[in-house]
Amino acid sequence: MIRIEHLRKQYANDTQLKDVSVEIHDGDVIAVIGPSGTGKSTLLRCINRLEKPTAGRIWVDDIEVTDPDCDINKVRQRMGMVFQSFNLFGHKTVIENIMMAPMDLLGKSKQEAYDTGMHLLRTVGLAEKALNYPDELSGGQKQRIAIARTLAMNPEVILLDEPTSALDPTMVGEVQAVIRDLAKTGKTMMIVTHEMNFAKAISNRVFYMDGGGIYEDGSPEQIFDQPKRENTRRFVHRLKVLELIIESRDYDFLGMAGKIEAWCGKNQIESKLTNRIRLVFEETMQLLIPLLTPLHVQAVCEYSEQTSVAEWTFRYAGAKLDLTQSADDLGITVLKSMAEHMEYDRKETETLPNSLYIKIKSTVQTK
């Protein structure tokens, strides 16, 4: 078991990990996901102390790896790591790369190391490459060799830091297939990955990292299908988000329209949908402004890269105000003509208790 308590890692101008506390159980296969720069790789590197934590404590079973007197090299014999770059020795053959550590660190005989190495090469489908040198291999083959080299030490824990990120897309599948088989062996694994389908298929647990910590920890079904927290939902559904705050009846109408246009352009939203996104905002605000006292509106647009669907959520202060029931207003008629679905909700305990959801009609032509 790996136990982490109040882990912090701070650099000169950045705090990658703020306060991480978690337990990783024997046999867990954990996919670590999240936006770039949120400390995913740093977490793995702190666990095997390639990075020295600024604060906090880490145990592997009953050994505290953050203890200054810890023999970290002995711990690393139980904890293999696979990097983005393959780190193979170019002047040695494939089989020699795999044999080195078991002979040097575990004291295995040359024959024993060779037999184990060939077995592992057959496991990753590359036995015929045993006498080749690394520069004679493709990227996918090199990464499979790197995994075999890690397995040669028979580690109890395997840390994989974006093992397919440096590969040509055509080679990703072959490495993922090896890792899928490895995940079935019962070893404890942590895999940093940006491949969401792979993460969902391979893991029994998912860490979504954001804000310098583990923002949400759950099963693949929970994280990918029913995330509990907002940032997780936005990430796994590949949502792009625009938030606008309106607190004055004389708000910068043209400036807001410009922000919407710029956001749509940045996210490559096609022009017809961009126009509808802007018009829905304008029409809704024209309806709300005369009716709200005080005027406080939070307008959030979410665009899904997966489905090309855009939705506005307008949250606003004041008494109950359900625009979906205002059937006679021309503005409402225009709004409903652009909406696939409109829904109103009110939560009395919220600062902005009124919520209006508008799913914008698709601009894709169907036959």
C-alpha positions, 0 to 999 in steps of 0.5 A: 500500500502507498500512503500519502499525507499532506504532500506539497511540491513547490518550485520557484514560481509554481506550486504543482502540488498543494496538499495531497493526501490519499491511500493507494491499495495493493492491486489498484490500477489508477489512471491519473488524468487532468489538464496539463500542468496540474501535477500529475507527473510530479505526483508520480516522481515524488512517490519514487522520490525523483522529485523531493517533496517540499512538505508531506510524507509518503510511505510504501508499505511500512517504509517512509520514502520521504525519510532522509535516512531511507534507502531510496535505491532499495525502495526503487527496486520494488517500484518500476517507472516507465517514462515518456522518453524510453531511456534505453542505452543506445550502445547496448542491444535490446536484451542487454538493456533488459538484463542489466538491472537484474544482474547489477541490482538483484544479483541474478546470473547472466543466464537467469537474466537472459531467460527472464528477458527473453520471456518478457520480450515474448510477452511484449511481442518483440522476441525477434528484436532481442539482438537489435539496437534501440535506434533500429526500433520504432517508437512503439517498439522502444516503449514496449522494450522499456516496459519489459525492462521495468518488469525484469525487476519484478516490481510490486508497483509500476508508475507509468508517466504518459507512456504513449505521449511521445508516440506516433498515433499509429503506435499508441495501440500496441503499447496500450495493449501491453499495458492492458495485459499488465493491468490484469496481473494484480500489480499496483499501477499508476498511469498518467494519461491523456487518453480518456478511453484508455483510462476508462478501460484499464483502471479500477480507480481514477484520480482527476487532478486539478488545482494542485491536488486530487480534485476527484477520486472515484471509479471509472464509471463515476468519473467518466459517466457521473462525475460529482464535481464541476471541473471533472465534468467539464474535463471528461466531456471536453467542455469549453466554458465562457463565463460572463457577469452582468451587474449593470443595466448599462453593461458593455453590450458590444464588448460582451458580443466581442468576447463571445465571438472571440471565444467561439473563434478560439474554440473553432466553433462554426459560424452558424452556431457562433451566431446562435450562441451570441443571439441567445445571449442577447435575447435572454439579456434583453428579456431579463434586464427590465425584470430583475431587481437587483440586476445580477446575472451569471451567464455560462456557455458550455461547448462540447468538442465531443458533440458540437453542442452548446448550452447557456445557463443563466443564473440570476438574483431576485424573485421567481422569474420563469421565462419559459412560461412567458409565451406571448413575448416576441423575444421569447418566441425568438429565443425558443426558435433557437432552442432545442430545449429550455428549462427553468429551476429555482433553488432558494438557498443559492445566492443566485436562485433562478436558473435558466438552461438553454440548449441551442439547436444544432446547426448540422444539417441532417438528411 
